[in-house]
């Protein structure tokens, strides 16, 4: 983190050119691609939409489950790619996660 001109703290980007605004656009595109219902997208993005159709939209447990499944796929894929590189890490938190994944992979193979 680094202080900005106004004294507030800001995060350094993890990749050149990566911004919170860009991440929000990516998040919206991901939900659009996953056919997530408008009511849930509005809730997640923090937008207020005054149209009649938005007024009647409702977030259901099924919609939330769809979003969780959509969110989980890239995370799981990235975990598996990291595990394939090496199932261990010198970083304790990552190593613990990789050990859980090792057990899951072994269970799936049985």
C-alpha positions in Angstrom: 0.0 0.0 0.0 1.1 3.5 -0.5 -0.3 6.9 0.5 -1.9 8.9 -2.3 -1.7 12.7 -2.7 -4.7 13.3 -0.4 -3.1 11.2 2.4 -5.4 8.2 1.9 -3.9 4.8 1.4 -4.2 3.1 -2.0 -3.2 -0.3 -3.2 -0.4 -0.8 -5.7 -1.6 -2.7 -8.7 -0.8 -6.4 -8.9 -0.4 -6.0 -12.6 0.5 -2.9 -14.7 -2.6 -1.0 -15.6 -4.9 -2.9 -13.3 -7.4 -0.7 -11.6 -10.4 -1.2 -9.3 -12.5 0.3 -12.1 -11.2 -2.2 -14.5 -11.8 -5.0 -12.0 -15.5 -3.8 -11.7 -15.9 -4.0 -15.4 -14.4 -7.5 -15.4 -16.7 -8.5 -12.6 -19.7 -7.2 -14.5 -18.6 -9.0 -17.7 -18.1 -12.2 -15.8 -21.6 -12.0 -14.3 -23.1 -11.2 -17.7 -21.3 -14.1 -19.3 -22.7 -16.4 -16.5 -26.2 -15.2 -17.1 -26.5 -13.9 -13.6 -29.9 -12.2 -13.0 -30.0 -8.4 -13.1 -31.3 -8.1 -9.5 -28.2 -10.0 -8.2 -25.8 -8.0 -10.4 -27.3 -4.8 -9.1 -26.8 -5.9 -5.6 -23.2 -7.1 -6.1 -22.2 -4.0 -8.1 -23.9 -1.6 -5.7 -25.9 0.0 -8.5 -29.3 1.5 -8.1 -31.5 1.0 -11.1 -34.9 2.8 -11.1 -36.5 0.9 -14.0 -39.7 -1.0 -13.5 -38.1 -4.3 -14.3 -35.4 -3.8 -11.7 -38.0 -2.9 -9.1 -39.6 -6.4 -9.5 -36.3 -8.4 -9.5 -35.5 -10.5 -6.5 -32.4 -12.2 -5.4 -33.1 -15.9 -4.6 -31.0 -18.5 -3.0 -30.7 -20.2 -6.4 -29.3 -17.0 -8.0 -26.8 -16.7 -5.2 -25.8 -20.4 -5.7 -25.3 -19.7 -9.4 -23.0 -16.8 -8.7 -21.0 -18.8 -6.2 -20.5 -21.6 -8.7 -19.5 -19.0 -11.4 -17.0 -17.4 -9.0 -15.6 -20.8 -7.9 -14.7 -22.1 -11.3 -11.7 -19.7 -12.1 -10.5 -20.0 -8.5 -10.5 -23.8 -8.6 -8.8 -23.8 -12.0 -6.1 -21.5 -10.8 -5.6 -23.7 -7.7 -5.2 -26.8 -9.8 -2.8 -25.1 -12.2 -0.7 -24.0 -9.2 -0.9 -27.5 -7.6 0.3 -29.1 -10.9 3.4 -26.8 -10.8 4.2 -28.1 -7.3 1.9 -29.5 -4.6 3.9 -27.7 -1.9 4.8 -24.1 -1.1 7.1 -22.3 1.3 4.3 -19.9 2.1 2.4 -21.5 5.0 -1.1 -20.3 4.0 -0.6 -21.5 0.4 1.0 -24.7 1.5 -2.0 -25.5 3.7 -4.4 -24.8 0.8 -2.3 -27.0 -1.5 -2.4 -29.8 1.1 -6.2 -29.7 1.2 -6.2 -29.8 -2.6 -3.8 -32.7 -2.7 -6.3 -34.7 -0.5 -9.2 -33.7 -2.7 -7.3 -34.8 -5.9 -6.4 -38.1 -4.3 -10.0 -38.7 -3.2 -11.2 -37.9 -6.7 -8.8 -40.4 -8.2 -10.1 -43.2 -6.0 
